[in-house]
Amino acid sequence: MSAPDVAALLAELERSEPDLADEARTAVEWLTGGEPLETVTQLDVCEFLWYTLPLKVGGDHERLARSLGRLLQLGGLERYAALCTSQTTSRILRTYARDGEDAGTRAYHQALEETGVLPPDVPELQWSMIMGPEELGAHVACSAALELAILAGETVDRVALTRRWLTEPRADLGGDSWLHRVQGERLNRWVLGRGPARRKLAQPFEVRLHAPVTPQPLPTLHRLLSLAASEGTLPLRLAPSPTALRLRELAEHELGALSRDGARLTVTDHGRKLLASPERMWDAVTRLLLARGDEFELSVREAALMLLADGVLMSPAQLREKVAEVVGGEGWQAASGPEDVAAALARLVDQLAALDLAFADPLAVRLTWAGQFAALAALRAHALRPRKYVNAA
């Protein structure tokens, strides 16, 4: 049975309790955004009452919540009406009023988590703080599925249900999955980044990065960690070449796979986990390629990996010139000169060479076969990352 029409409910409230009608109209317009009342979920109601209402709507917030509750009650939406007049809602609204936005927001997040209808992060997808239409649709659909499961009295594994809801082909999506839709949206957003040169370079990768990248062996790193694990420790001076020294430093400081014990190096618990799982090692290494530095350095690294991803041979000067063109088009040229581009590129190439993912000398740079896969994997992880507010941790 569909929910009653909002206009009809407001008319009824005007007749029975005219003193509540204006507040109810304001609240329900904010809650539904003009959509039918039957589309509203528990998550929508909670987010309105505990976040939107205290931060974006003027007036007496508790009275607005009570008025909305009365309207929802008239519409037969008893569970949602009860939320409007609940002790939780009163407590959160008073926290905002008494202790400010930060305290109120913390109370809102805690209460929302306790409802059980908030879709959790899963291995396939971390939810964004700023969602596009497809991701918002997926989030709402997963929340509705969790709500229905709880109402049915099921013991709900939120992670398992969310994963299933995201990954299964759905008839209402024409056989597509929500995960595929969200990933497509994120890839498209990534391609349409700043600057025409950047967009032109990224465009071919939108299709290439849709499918997961096949992990490749990382024998050099594997040997180093295996030796540390089998010997118990490694002497710090075990560095027969600059490249081997750089690999040891990378394993210790950037991967956290080795730790110092006096004058020796010991494999960490994390290092043992990497040894036990080639896929985990691959994921850790490839994410490292675009996890360093500020936004400028990330832009330099990203452009370089796109330029090198097909195994082309480039001189350091050619690579520097092409990368500078891309990041310059993104607006970095005023703050960052050629020396900054060169330094950021040197750090990336140094990292790739230490991991045996690139052949590099003063005259030329080229990714190895595994390096080409690593570049694609790093770009894919970066493109599919969740969007966060600038100051969010």
Salt bridges, closest charged atoms under 4 A:
GLU14 OE2 - ARG25 NH2 3.30
GLU17 OE2 - ARG70 NE 2.30
ASP22 OD1 - ARG25 NH1 3.36
GLU23 OE2 - ARG63 NE 2.84
GLU62 OE2 - ARG94 NE 2.90
ASP99 OD2 - ARG98 NH2 3.19
GLU113 OE2 - ARG158 NH2 2.32
GLU124 OE2 - ARG163 NH2 2.52
GLU134 OE1 - ARG181 NH1 3.51
GLU135 OE2 - ARG186 NH2 2.79
GLU147 OE2 - ARG79 NH2 2.66
ASP172 OD1 - ARG170 NE 3.67
ASP176 OD1 - HIS180 ND1 3.14
ASP176 OD2 - ARG181 NE 3.13
GLU252 OE1 - HIS253 NE2 3.52
GLU252 OE2 - ARG260 NE 2.80
GLU254 OE2 - ARG246 NH2 2.74
ASP283 OD1 - ARG287 NE 2.96
GLU297 OE2 - ARG292 NE 3.98
GLU297 OE2 - ARG301 NE 3.37
GLU297 OE1 - ARG347 NH2 2.72
GLU302 OE1 - ARG198 NE 3.01
GLU302 OE2 - HIS382 NE2 3.65
ASP310 OD1 - ARG208 NH2 3.01
GLU330 OE2 - ARG194 NH2 3.85
ASP350 OD2 - ARG246 NE 2.47
